[in-house]
Amino acid sequence: MSKTIIISNRLPLQINLEDNNLEVTPSVGGLATGLKSFHKDGDSIWIGWSGLTEEEIPENLLEDVKEKARKEDCVAVNLSEEEIEGFYYGFSNRTIWPLFHYFMEYTEADKDHWEIYKSVNKKYAEEVLKHYKEGDHIWVHDYQLLLVPNMIREQQPEAIIGFFNHIPFPSYEVFRTLPWRDEVLKGVLGADLIGFHTYDYERHFLSSVSRILRHQVNFNEITLPERIVKVDSFPMGIDYNKFEDAALNHFKNTAEQRTELQRRLDHHSNETPEAKLILSIDRLDYTKGIANRIRAFEYFLDRHPEFIEKVRLVMLAVPSRSNVPQYQRLKREIDELVGRINGKFSTVSWTPIWYFYRSMPFENLIDLYTSCDIALLTPIRDGMNLVAKEFIATRVNQTGVLILSEMAGAAHEMNEALIINPNNFEQISEALIQAIEMPEEEQKQRNKILQKRLKRYSVEKWANDFMKALDETSQDRDAFKARRISSKVSDEILEKFKNAKNRILFLDYDGTLVNFTDKPEKAKPDQELIDLVHKLNQSENTDVVLISGRDKDTLGSWWQQIPVELISEHGVWMRQKNSEWELSENVNNDWMSAVRPVIETFVDRTPGTFIEDKNYSLAWHYRKADPELGEIRANELSNVLKELISNRGLSVLEGNKVLEIKSSGVNKGKASNKKLVGKDYDFIFAIGDDWTDEYMFEELPEDSFTVKVGMKKTSARYYVEDTLKVRDILKKFAEIS
């Protein structure tokens, strides 16, 4: 039976070593908490670091650590202190974390950290491969493991892999500054499904893939040579029932059962029943905007002294990454700010800020959520922010007000909260006044809608939606008509080739025999290709036809030494073996002088584009243009040209990063069929990479072996991944011949 393999930096449990004894406690944190129920209820294993370095675990307890993890359906990855320093505190949190949160001034580019990051990602991938069986679903999580999907893919090409990024993905302009941007994108693209919390992050990722790797992007699909990768947004929810039930039970506690913290909170409420408690809960991190929040609270008290002694900011900062310099500086800054503001505004009976710097048990979090009147959450950047959702889930009487930064992913689905810009102190101040003075009826009206939405889209729904979408990607593989030429299919084709008495091979050139280049004139055939085509061309009972959209002069000069048949400009010109070029279609070019100026205006407006003049057609190339601008301009130009040439017997052909205007009656299908007239071929093979080759695939007899280069929707019967695979097939043909 297939299972789900979850992979994250940390396991959902903490293994502690006390007096040579191992203690296991559940981890706290968004991912561990969020996926715990999914992990426990389903058939899955969880792979991650135990929290103890190799140096911390005595040799006699190594097996015990693994056993403790196994009992929780977990697999512990062992990491050394050096690996944790370079992989986690180094590259993950000094490079990726600040960059993805737009803190470029904190971003380090340390090559040693990058090398350790790669080696640790490989360690995780190898652990996955040890436990992987065909049919399993693999779910990789977060920015610490960006390279793992492709590392698994390289060893298990047919694996079903999902990746979810729990932090923001930055805009292309920010991401492009990463020295290892290509490697990171390729690592993530090993997945079949890539998930983000919001559409903004999804859009930024697709833009980077399009502009940096130059892969074709259609809506939320990325076309790779061998497969389609889907990208989608899945806003992560919380275990709603857990928080709601905890809040309900909290109110049932007797006075004796209440925690020390709750008693302090109760004392405040009793002493000043009209005063409002404003809650602030965050991990201590520069992305959370804690220092700005404190300054905004100071601004509020300065501008509105009437609220002195009538509000109190209850601030919990959970320690995090305390050995990273930026976090140490942030801790000092917050300590100083709290001290200064408390000194500035405190009275004999009132302190404006209650500040806790520590982790709190779950029951104390519930104390804070249920006792405070307002939650003030103002991250500068935040992938989601589950605290906002937890606060709303605990408001069982539907009172309370949430003030939330528009920079948090949660803001996209929590519009009923008071949404603010975390850098706008005036707006925060106004939101605080609105929250303090908001009537109960309005509070309930807002929270009722929020609670209904959050309850419906819980963490279980989030996980199930992602896994359902991941499962659909595996089904989508079968939706493509073309079959991949596996070793078995290759053997079948070779057997037919071997037994055939009369063969013909139609070979497209650009994108099929050679890779595309920025400048078309640079795509000359290399010596290996020349020798390969020459050998095939000399084979007995085998006709080889190079059929291309290239102009006859370029194609002819490149293949002048080889007496191979050539068809250029999609069928306008034909060169038989040992013959001169002949015009094979009745076409004219008197239209070109009228059309060329139109295309030139698009060249002027679109940097990186150019016109290629052919004898009887014009081509506008936009491979070097910005991908998004190129697609926009191509669409514009296509519409303009279609209108311009509608009554001239011309058509616009949309190729691979090229638009070509040519005679409507000319295409590769018609040209290839001409070659079959009067011949009795019992083996027909045609291969090409773009839409111009579809005419050929559609026109040739049904029993022809038609092959598309790249996994795309096609009329061809088969596909291969890339030009290297094309040459592999042709080499096998040549060996048989």
C-alpha positions in Angstrom: 0.0 0.0 0.0 1.4 3.4 -0.9 2.2 6.0 1.8 3.0 9.6 2.1 6.5 10.6 3.0 6.7 14.1 4.7 10.1 15.8 4.7 10.9 18.9 6.7 13.9 20.4 8.4 12.7 19.3 11.9 10.6 16.4 13.0 7.3 17.2 14.7 8.8 16.1 18.0 11.7 17.3 20.2 14.1 14.6 21.5 15.9 15.9 24.6 18.8 14.3 26.5 18.5 14.5 30.3 21.0 12.6 32.5 21.6 10.1 29.7 17.9 9.6 29.2 16.0 10.5 26.1 12.7 12.5 26.5 10.3 13.0 23.6 8.0 16.0 23.5 5.8 17.4 20.7 7.4 20.3 18.7 5.7 23.7 18.7 5.6 25.7 15.5 3.4 26.2 12.5 4.4 23.2 10.4 4.8 20.7 13.2 1.5 21.7 14.7 -0.3 22.1 11.4 0.6 18.7 10.0 0.6 16.7 13.2 -3.0 15.5 12.8 -2.5 14.8 9.1 0.6 12.7 10.0 -1.1 10.8 12.8 -4.4 10.0 11.0 -2.9 9.0 7.7 -0.5 6.3 6.5 2.7 8.4 6.5 6.3 8.7 7.7 8.0 12.0 8.6 11.6 12.5 7.9 13.6 15.3 9.6 16.2 16.3 12.1 15.7 15.2 15.7 17.0 18.5 17.2 20.2 16.8 18.6 23.5 17.1 16.8 25.7 14.0 16.3 28.1 15.4 18.9 25.3 15.6 21.5 24.2 12.0 21.1 26.3 9.4 23.0 27.2 6.5 20.7 25.3 4.1 22.9 22.1 6.1 22.5 22.2 6.5 18.7 19.9 3.5 18.1 17.6 4.8 20.9 17.1 8.1 19.2 16.1 6.3 16.0 13.8 4.0 17.9 12.1 6.9 19.7 11.5 8.6 16.3 10.2 5.3 14.8 7.6 4.9 17.5 6.2 8.2 16.3 6.3 7.1 12.6 9.3 9.4 12.2 12.8 8.9 10.7 15.6 11.0 12.2 18.3 12.6 10.0 21.5 12.9 11.9 23.3 16.3 11.5 26.6 17.5 12.9 27.2 20.8 14.6 29.1 22.0 11.5 26.2 21.0 9.2 23.6 22.8 11.5 25.8 25.9 11.5 26.3 26.0 7.7 22.9 24.6 6.6 20.5 26.0 9.1 22.0 29.0 10.8 24.1 29.7 7.7 22.5 29.4 4.2 18.9 28.8 5.3 18.7 31.7 7.8 21.4 34.1 6.7 20.7 33.8 2.9 17.3 32.4 2.0 15.3 33.7 5.0 16.3 37.4 4.7 16.2 37.4 0.9 12.8 35.9 0.7 11.5 38.4 3.2 13.0 41.3 1.3 15.7 42.1 3.9 18.5 42.2 1.3 20.8 44.1 3.7 20.9 41.1 5.9 21.4 38.6 3.1 24.8 36.9 3.0 26.3 34.9 0.1 28.7 32.5 1.7 30.0 29.8 -0.7 30.9 27.5 2.2 27.4 27.7 3.6 26.0 27.0 0.1 28.1 23.8 -0.2 27.0 22.6 3.2 23.4 23.4 2.3 23.7 21.2 -0.8 25.3 18.3 1.1 22.6 18.4 3.8 19.8 18.5 1.2 21.4 15.5 -0.4 21.4 13.7 3.0 17.6 14.3 3.3 17.0 13.1 -0.2 19.0 9.9 0.4 17.0 9.2 3.5 13.8 9.6 1.4 15.1 7.3 -1.2 15.8 4.6 1.4 12.1 4.6 2.4 10.5 5.3 -1.0 8.5 2.6 -2.8 6.8 3.0 -6.2 3.4 4.7 -5.7 4.4 6.7 -2.6 3.6 10.4 -2.5 6.5 12.6 -1.4 5.8 16.0 0.3 8.8 18.2 0.8 8.5 21.3 3.0 10.0 24.7 3.1 13.0 26.8 2.3 15.6 24.7 4.1 15.1 21.9 1.6 14.8 23.7 -1.8 17.1 21.3 -3.6 15.6 18.0 -2.3 12.8 17.6 -4.9 15.2 17.5 -7.9 17.7 15.3 -6.0 14.9 12.8 -5.5 13.7 13.2 -9.1 17.2 12.4 -10.5 17.1 9.0 -8.8 13.3 8.3 -9.2 12.1 10.0 -12.4 8.6 8.6 -12.0 8.1 9.6 -8.3 5.1 11.8 -7.4 6.7 14.8 -5.6 5.1 17.8 -4.0 6.8 20.9 -2.5 5.3 23.5 -0.3 7.1 26.8 0.5 5.9 28.2 3.9 7.5 31.6 3.6 7.1 34.4 1.0 8.6 34.0 -2.4 10.2 37.3 -3.5 9.7 39.2 -6.7 12.0 38.4 -9.6 14.0 41.6 -9.0 14.9 40.5 -5.5 15.3 36.8 -6.2 17.7 37.4 -9.2 20.3 38.7 -6.8 20.9 35.2 -5.3 24.1 33.8 -6.8 22.7 30.3 -6.9 19.3 31.3 -8.3 19.4 28.7 -11.2 20.2 25.8 -8.9 17.5 26.8 -6.4 14.8 27.0 -9.1 15.9 23.7 -10.7 15.8 22.1 -7.3 12.2 23.1 -6.6 11.2 22.2 -10.1 11.9 18.6 -9.3 8.4 18.6 -7.8 5.2 17.9 -9.8 3.2 20.3 -7.7 4.6 23.5 -6.0 2.5 25.2 -3.4 2.5 28.6 -1.9 0.3 30.4 0.7 -0.9 33.1 -1.7 -1.2 33.9 -5.4 1.4 36.7 -5.0 4.1 34.3 -4.1 3.0 31.9 -6.8 3.2 34.7 -9.4 6.6 35.8 -8.3 7.9 32.2 -8.6 6.5 31.8 -12.1 8.0 35.1 -13.1 11.5 34.0 -11.9 11.2 30.6 -13.6 10.2 32.3 -16.9 12.8 35.0 -16.8 15.8 33.1 -15.3 15.4 29.6 -16.6 13.4 30.7 -19.7 10.9 27.8 -19.3 7.5 28.3 -20.9 4.8 29.3 -18.4 1.1 28.9 -19.3 -1.1 30.2 -16.5 0.0 28.1 -13.5 1.8 25.4 -15.5 5.6 25.2 -16.3 6.5 23.2 -19.3 9.8 21.2 -18.8 11.1 18.9 -21.5 10.0 15.8 -19.7 6.9 16.9 -17.8 4.5 19.6 -16.7 5.0 21.2 -13.3 1.9 22.8 -11.7 2.1 25.7 -9.3 -0.8 26.7 -7.1 -1.7 28.6 -3.9 -3.0 26.8 -0.8 -3.5 29.1 2.2 -2.6 27.0 5.3 -5.2 26.7 8.0 -5.1 25.7 11.6 -6.5 22.9 13.7 -9.6 25.0 14.4 -11.3 22.5 16.6 -8.3 22.2 18.9 -8.2 25.9 19.6 -12.0 26.3 19.9 -12.3 23.3 22.3 -9.3 24.6 24.3 -11.0 28.0 24.7 -14.3 26.4 25.7 -12.6 24.2 28.3 -10.7 27.3 29.5 -13.9 29.0 30.5 -15.0 25.9 32.5 -11.9 26.1 34.8 -12.5 26.9 38.4 -10.5 29.6 40.2 -8.2 26.9 41.6 -7.6 25.4 38.1 -6.5 28.7 36.6 -2.9 29.3 35.7 -0.7 31.9 37.3 -0.8 33.9 34.1 -4.6 33.8 33.9 -4.8 35.0 37.5 -2.7 38.0 36.6 -4.9 38.7 33.6 -8.0 38.4 35.7 -6.6 40.7 38.3 -6.0 43.3 35.6 -9.6 42.9 34.3 -11.1 43.2 37.8 -9.0 46.3 38.7 -9.6 48.1 35.4 -12.7 46.6 33.8 -12.9 49.3 31.1 -9.2 48.9 30.1 -8.4 47.0 27.0 -5.7 44.3 26.6 -3.9 44.4 23.3 -2.1 41.1 22.4 1.1 40.8 20.4 2.5 37.3 19.9 5.5 36.5 17.6 8.6 34.6 17.3 11.5 37.1 17.8 12.3 37.9 14.2 13.1 41.0 12.3 10.4 40.1 9.7 7.7 40.3 12.4 7.9 44.1 12.7 8.0 43.9 16.6 10.2 47.0 17.0 8.0 49.0 14.6 4.9 47.8 16.5 6.3 49.1 19.8 7.1 52.4 18.2 3.6 52.6 16.7 2.2 51.9 20.2 4.3 54.8 21.5 3.0 57.0 18.7 -0.5 56.0 19.6 0.0 57.0 23.3 1.7 60.2 22.3 -1.1 61.3 20.0 -3.9 60.0 22.3 -2.9 60.4 25.9 -6.6 59.9 26.9 -5.9 56.1 26.5 -3.1 56.1 29.1 -4.1 53.6 31.8 -6.9 52.4 29.6 -4.9 50.1 27.3 -2.0 47.7 27.9 0.1 45.9 25.3 0.7 42.3 26.3 3.7 41.3 24.2 5.1 37.7 23.9 8.3 37.3 22.0 9.3 33.6 21.6 13.1 33.2 21.5 14.4 32.2 18.0 17.8 31.7 16.3 19.5 33.5 19.3 23.0 32.8 17.9 22.4 34.8 14.7 23.8 38.4 15.0 20.7 40.1 13.6 18.5 38.4 16.1 20.8 39.3 19.0 20.7 43.0 17.9 16.9 42.8 17.6 16.6 41.4 21.1 18.6 44.3 22.5 16.6 46.9 20.5 13.3 45.5 21.7 14.5 45.4 25.4 15.6 49.0 25.1 12.3 50.1 23.5 10.2 48.4 26.1 12.3 49.8 28.9 12.2 53.4 27.4 8.4 53.4 26.7 7.5 51.9 30.1 9.7 54.5 31.7 8.1 57.3 29.7 4.4 56.4 30.3 4.2 54.3 33.4 2.1 55.5 36.4 2.1 54.2 39.9 -0.6 51.6 39.1 -0.1 51.0 35.3 2.7 49.8 33.0 1.9 50.2 29.3 3.7 47.1 28.1 3.8 43.6 29.7 6.8 42.0 27.9 7.5 38.2 28.0 10.6 36.9 26.3 10.1 33.1 26.5 8.2 30.2 25.1 4.8 29.5 26.6 2.9 26.3 27.1 -0.3 25.9 25.1 -2.5 26.6 28.0 -0.9 30.0 28.5 -1.4 30.8 24.9 -5.1 30.1 25.3 -5.1 32.3 28.4 -3.7 35.2 26.3 -6.0 34.6 23.3 -9.2 34.4 25.4 -8.4 37.3 27.8 -7.1 40.0 25.5 -9.6 42.2 23.6 -7.5 43.1 20.6 -4.8 41.2 18.7 -2.2 43.5 17.1 -0.1 41.6 14.5 2.0 43.8 12.2 4.7 41.7 10.4 6.7 43.5 7.7 6.7 40.2 5.7 5.1 36.9 6.7 4.3 33.8 4.7 1.0 33.3 6.5 0.7 34.1 10.2 -1.2 31.4 12.0 -1.4 33.4 15.2 -4.1 35.6 13.6 -6.2 32.5 12.8 -5.6 31.0 16.3 -6.8 34.2 18.0 -10.1 34.2 16.0 -10.7 30.5 16.6 -10.5 31.0 20.4 -13.1 33.9 20.4 -15.9 31.6 21.4 -18.2 34.5 22.3 -17.3 36.1 18.9 -16.0 39.3 20.6 -12.5 40.7 20.0 -10.8 42.6 17.2 -8.0 41.5 15.0 -5.6 44.2 13.6 -3.5 42.5 10.9 -0.7 43.6 8.6 -1.5 43.6 4.9 2.0 42.0 4.4 0.9 38.8 6.1 -0.3 36.0 3.8 -3.3 35.6 6.1 -4.6 39.1 5.2 -5.7 37.8 1.8 -8.4 35.6 3.4 -9.1 37.7 6.6 -10.6 40.8 5.1 -13.0 41.3 8.0 -10.0 42.1 10.2 -8.7 45.7 10.4 -6.0 45.5 7.7 -3.1 48.0 8.1 0.2 48.9 6.5 2.8 48.0 9.2 5.0 51.0 8.3 2.1 53.5 8.7 2.0 54.5 12.4 -0.9 56.9 11.8 -3.0 54.0 10.3 -2.1 51.7 13.1 -3.1 54.3 15.7 -6.4 54.9 13.9 -7.0 51.1 13.8 -6.3 50.8 17.6 -8.9 53.5 18.3 -11.4 51.8 15.9 -10.7 48.5 17.7 -11.1 50.0 21.2 -14.3 51.7 20.3 -15.8 49.0 18.1 -19.3 48.0 19.3 -19.8 44.3 20.3 -22.3 43.8 17.6 -19.8 44.8 14.9 -17.1 42.6 16.5 -19.4 39.6 16.4 -20.5 40.3 12.9 -16.9 40.4 11.6 -15.7 37.4 13.7 -18.7 35.2 12.7 -17.6 35.4 9.1 -14.0 34.8 9.9 -14.7 31.8 12.1 -16.9 30.2 9.5 -14.2 30.6 6.9 -11.4 29.4 9.1 -13.4 26.4 10.4 -14.2 25.3 6.8 -10.6 25.7 5.6 -8.7 24.0 8.4 -5.2 22.6 8.3 -6.7 19.2 7.5 -8.5 20.7 4.5 -5.3 22.4 3.4 -3.3 19.2 3.6 -6.0 17.2 1.8 -6.4 19.8 -0.9 -2.7 19.8 -1.6 -2.5 16.0 -1.6 -5.6 15.8 -3.9 -3.9 18.3 -6.3 -0.7 16.3 -6.1 -2.5 13.1 -7.0 -4.2 14.8 -9.9 -0.7 15.7 -11.4 0.0 12.0 -11.6 -3.2 11.5 -13.5 -2.4 14.4 -15.8 0.7 12.6 -17.0 -1.6 10.1 -18.6 -3.7 12.9 -20.2 -1.1 13.6 -22.8 -1.7 11.6 -25.9 2.0 11.1 -26.6 3.8 8.3 -24.9 7.4 8.8 -23.7 9.9 6.8 -25.6 11.0 4.5 -22.9 13.6 1.8 -23.4 10.8 -0.6 -24.2 9.1 1.7 -26.8 12.6 2.4 -28.2 13.2 -1.3 -28.8 9.8 -1.6 -30.6 10.7 1.3 -32.9 14.2 0.0 -33.6 12.7 -3.4 -34.4 10.4 -1.9 -37.0 13.2 0.2 -38.4 15.4 -2.9 -38.7 12.8 -5.0 -40.5 11.7 -2.2 -42.8 12.5 -2.5 -46.5 11.9 1.2 -47.4 12.4 3.9 -44.8 12.1 7.7 -44.6 13.1 10.0 -41.7 11.8 13.6 -41.5 14.0 15.6 -39.1 13.2 19.1 -37.9 16.3 21.1 -37.2 16.1 23.9 -34.5 15.0 22.5 -31.1 15.3 19.0 -32.4 18.7 18.2 -33.8 20.3 21.3 -32.1 19.3 23.4 -29.1 17.9 26.9 -29.6 20.4 29.8 -29.4 19.8 33.5 -28.8 21.0 34.2 -32.3 19.7 31.8 -35.0 22.9 32.0 -37.0 24.8 30.4 -34.1 22.9 27.1 -34.3 25.3 25.5 -36.7 25.5 21.7 -36.8 28.4 20.3 -34.8 30.7 17.7 -36.3 29.0 14.9 -34.4 25.6 15.8 -35.9 27.1 16.2 -39.4 28.7 12.7 -39.2 25.5 11.2 -37.7 23.2 12.6 -40.5 25.8 11.6 -43.1 25.9 8.0 -41.8 22.1 7.8 -41.8 21.9 9.3 -45.3 24.3 6.6 -46.6 22.1 3.8 -45.1 20.6 1.4 -47.6 16.9 1.9 -48.3 16.8 5.0 -46.0 15.8 8.5 -47.1 16.8 11.3 -44.7 14.9 14.7 -45.1 15.9 17.7 -43.0 12.7 19.7 -42.9 13.0 23.2 -41.4 11.6 26.7 -41.2 15.1 28.0 -41.9 15.9 30.0 -45.1 17.4 28.0 -47.9 20.7 29.9 -48.0 21.5 29.2 -44.3 20.3 25.6 -44.4 22.1 24.9 -47.7 25.4 26.4 -46.6 25.4 24.3 -43.4 24.7 21.1 -45.3 26.5 21.7 -48.6 29.0 18.9 -48.0 26.3 16.3 -47.2 24.0 15.2 -50.1 21.0 15.1 -47.8 17.5 16.1 -48.9 16.5 19.6 -47.5 13.2 21.3 -47.2 13.4 24.9 -46.1 10.9 27.7 -45.1 8.4 25.0 -44.1 8.1 23.7 -47.6 8.7 26.6 -50.0 12.1 25.3 -51.2 13.3 21.8 -51.7 16.8 20.4 -52.4 16.9 16.8 -53.7 20.1 14.7 -53.2 22.9 16.0 -55.3 20.6 18.7 -56.8 20.0 22.4 -56.7 17.3 24.2 -54.8 13.9 24.2 -56.4 10.8 26.2 -55.6 8.2 23.7 -54.6 5.2 26.0 -54.1 3.8 28.8 -56.2 4.4 31.7 -53.8 5.3 35.4 -54.0 6.9 37.9 -51.7 5.5 41.2 -52.9 3.6 41.5 -49.6 6.8 41.7 -47.5 7.5 45.5 -48.1 4.0 46.3 -46.6 4.3 44.0 -43.6 7.9 44.6 -42.6 7.4 48.2 -41.3 4.7 46.9 -39.0 7.0 44.3 -37.5 9.8 46.9 -37.2 7.7 49.0 -34.9 7.5 45.9 -32.5 11.2 45.4 -32.8 11.7 49.1 -31.7 9.3 48.7 -28.8 10.6 45.2 -27.6 14.3 45.1 -26.6 15.9 41.8 -27.6 13.8 41.1 -30.6 14.8 41.1 -34.3 13.5 40.3 -37.8 14.8 37.4 -39.9 14.3 37.8 -43.6 13.7 34.7 -45.7 12.9 34.4 -49.4 9.2 34.1 -49.0 8.5 34.8 -45.3 9.4 37.1 -42.4 10.1 35.9 -38.9 10.0 38.0 -35.7 12.2 36.4 -33.0 11.6 37.3 -29.3 13.7 34.6 -27.5 16.0 37.2 -26.0 13.2 39.6 -24.9 11.9 39.7 -21.4 9.6 36.6 -21.3 6.5 38.4 -20.1 6.9 41.4 -22.3 7.7 39.1 -25.2 4.5 37.1 -24.8 2.5 40.3 -24.6 4.0 41.8 -27.7 3.8 38.5 -29.6 0.0 38.4 -28.9 -0.3 42.1 -30.0 1.7 41.5 -33.1 -0.2 38.4 -34.0 -3.5 40.2 -33.8 -2.3 43.1 -35.8 -0.8 40.9 -38.5 -3.8 38.7 -38.8 -6.0 41.7 -39.4 -3.5 43.2 -41.9 -3.0 40.0 -44.0 -6.6 38.6 -43.8 -7.2 38.9 -47.6 -3.7 38.2 -48.9 -3.5 34.4 -48.7 -1.0 34.7 -45.8 -1.0 33.2 -42.3 0.8 33.9 -39.0 2.6 30.8 -37.7 3.4 30.8 -34.0 6.6 28.9 -33.3 9.0 28.6 -30.4 9.6 32.2 -29.4 9.0 33.3 -33.0 6.2 34.6 -35.2 6.4 33.9 -38.9 4.3 35.3 -41.7 4.1 33.1 -44.7 1.9 31.8 -47.5 -1.2 30.0 -46.1 -0.8 27.0 -48.4 2.8 26.2 -47.2 3.4 23.9 -44.3 5.5 20.9 -43.3 2.5 18.6 -43.5 2.0 19.3 -47.2 5.8 19.2 -47.9 6.3 15.9 -46.2 3.3 14.3 -47.9 4.8 15.3 -51.3 7.8 13.1 -50.5 5.6 10.1 -50.0 3.9 10.3 -53.4 4.7 7.3 -55.6 6.9 5.7 -52.9 6.1 2.6 -50.8 7.6 3.4 -47.5 7.0 0.8 -44.7 8.8 2.9 -42.0 8.0 6.6 -41.7 9.6 8.5 -38.9 9.0 12.3 -38.2 10.4 14.3 -35.3 10.0 18.0 -34.3 9.6 20.3 -31.4 7.0 23.1 -32.1 3.7 23.9 -33.6 5.0 24.0 -37.1 5.7 20.3 -36.9 2.1 19.5 -35.9 1.1 19.9 -39.5 3.5 17.1 -40.3 2.3 14.9 -37.5 -1.3 15.3 -38.6 -0.8 14.8 -42.3 1.4 11.7 -42.3 -0.1 8.2 -42.3 -1.5 7.0 -39.0 1.1 4.2 -38.7 4.0 6.7 -38.9 6.3 7.1 -35.9 5.7 10.7 -35.1 7.7 12.1 -32.2 7.5 15.5 -30.3 10.6 16.9 -28.6 9.5 18.0 -25.1 6.4 17.0 -23.1 3.7 19.2 -24.8 0.2 18.7 -26.1 0.7 17.2 -29.5 -0.7 15.1 -32.3 2.4 13.0 -32.3 2.3 9.5 -31.0 5.4 9.7 -28.9 7.7 12.3 -27.2 11.3 12.5 -26.1 12.6 14.9 -23.4 15.3 16.8 -25.3 17.8 17.0 -28.2 20.2 14.6 -26.5 17.5 12.0 -26.5 16.8 12.7 -30.2 20.5 12.0 -31.0 20.4 8.8 -29.0 17.5 7.5 -31.2 19.3 8.5 -34.4 22.5 6.9 -33.3 20.7 3.7 -32.7 19.2 3.9 -36.2 22.7 4.5 -37.6 24.1 1.5 -35.8 21.4 -0.8 -37.3 22.0 0.6 -40.8 
